[in-house]
Amino acid sequence: MEPLPPIKEVEYRCIVGKMIDDMTGLEYSTFSFETAKEFSSFRYEIAVRYKVEPGNLVFRVLGMTATRMMMPAFGTAKSLLKVPTLPVGKYTVTILKSDGSENIFYIEHTRKGFQILKPIPRKRFIDLVIAREAAMTGGKIVSTVSKAPPPPLVPRTIQKRAPAPPTPEELEILEALKTETPEERDAREEAELFGSSSRKKAAAANGKTDAKKKAAKPAAKPKAEKAKAKPAVKNGKKAAKPAKPAKPAKKAKPAPKKKKH
């Protein structure tokens, strides 16, 4: 179905349907008129007069009237007309407005339902719509409500874009994911509790502890002291150990003196 020409502004809609009376069991063809715009203050009715002739349907839209119950309501102004079931055939539907405007439509009624025939007036103040339960199965046109065709899609070229810089929230999340040492954790918790002054103190304390740790480490010994004297080896044999010095000889004790009688 080709799109109909767009209309700037349509005042009314006429919906063609069918219904069965619960009391009598007779079937009727219905013509429901409603405004295109909605009212937010009061609900109104549309005053419509009609005339049915063989092959012709004439409707005169006189205007809107207030309902008997002036209760605040929201919606469109409506009016429902029940016509005895139309015989099968083609009909010319003439809709007149109080200012003298006129729109002419052509419809076809078969045993399967209604459908709209061409030509369709371009300049119109009312749209003709066939209700779903009354529409012909496989009908070509069931509504004159104009729908402008969507604009064609324009393909875009795929381009590699540089990643956007991280937001402050993302930077905070990345900082939170980093591991921290116990000293850093203590300093951070102390800074959160006591403010920035304690943070400086914690940084100074960390610097002192690092200096103490460096000072506590033993100094490296010179290589000369580490190197130990090893016995020299000649022709695959170890050199003889140096002789130990001889022990000094013990002194002889003096002989005891003889006693005189």
Secondary structure, DSSP 8 states (H G I E B T S, - for coil): -------S---EEEEEEEEE-TTT--EEEEEEEEESS-BSSB-EEEEEEEEEETTEEEEEEEEEEE-SS--B--B--EEEEEEE---SEEEEEEEEETTS-EEEEEEEEETTEEEEES---SS-SEEEEE-GGGB-TT-S-SB------------------------HHHHHHHHHHS---HHHHHHHHHHHHH-HHHHHHHHHHHHHHHHHHHHHS-----HHHHS-----EETTEE-----------------------
